[in-house]
């Protein structure tokens, strides 16, 4: 469930995904982004994670690089995966076919 979550201190990325109900079928799990603010006026840093790398190792990854502990103000972004559907093309072809038929 997308949204804003208040989580306990020392919450890891996997914990947050669990709190939010897990990834959806449309989630792009290969490029998850964590945007972290650096200091008061520093540029935000970007961490990219691959959910499958974290979960499908021999053991659940607990390394800080693979499963980082979230800090106050972190923003976790899970994009939707772009999937091809015939319905998208149908919107282009129906007006053309209708014009030709009429």
N, C-alpha and C positions, 0 to 999 in steps of 0.2 A: 504494500500500500504506500504509494508516494506520499510524502508529507514531511513535516517538521517533527523531529523526535527529540525528546529530552532523555538522555541516556546516562547511566551511572559512570563515574570516573573509571578509567581503565577498560572501557568498552572497545573491543576490537571490531574490525570491519565485518567479520563473520557474525559477531554478536548482533551488530546493527541490522544486517540482512535478516537474521532470525527474528528480531523484534518487529521488523516491518512486514513479516509474513512470507519472506522468501522472494526469489525472482519470479517474474511473470514469464509466460511463454514467449512474449514479444521482446524480452530483454536481450540486449547485446552483451553477453557475458565475457566477451573477449577484450573489451576496452572500457573498463569501469574507471571513472576518474574521481580522485579525491583532491579537492581544492583546499589548500591550507594557507591561512593568512600568516605571514611572517612578521612578527612585531607590530608596532603601532602604524608605521608608515611604509613598511616593506612591501615588495611585490609579492603577490600570492604565488605559492609553488603548486605544481601539478604533479600528482602521482598517478600513474596508470597501472591498473591491476587486471589480471586475467582470472576470473572466478574459477575456471576449470583448473588452472594451475594450482590454486589454493586447495581445492577440494579433492582432486583426483590424483594426488600424490599417494605414495604408499600409506602415509599417515597424514592426518589433517595438519596442514602447515601451521606452525605457531611462530615461525620466524618473523621478526618485526618488519622485514622488508616485504614479505608476502602477505602478512595479515597485520597491518599496522594498527596500533592503538590510536583511537580517535582523540583529537584535542578539541577544546571549546572553539566553536566557530567553523569547524570543518564542514565542508559541503561535499556530499557523496552524490555523484551523478551516474545513473545507469541509463544509457540511451536505448531507444527502441531499435531493434534490428530491422533493416530495410529488407522486406521480403517482396518478391515479385508475385503479383496476383493478376489473374486474367481480367478481373473486374476493372483494374486500372486501364488496360488497353481497350476494354469494351467502351469506355467513355469517349475514346477517340474515334473508334471505328463505327459506332452506331450512327452518329450524324452523317458520316460520309456515305454509308450504305443506304440510309434513309433517303438522302438526296439523290443518289443514283437510281434507286428503285422508283421514286416518285417522278 
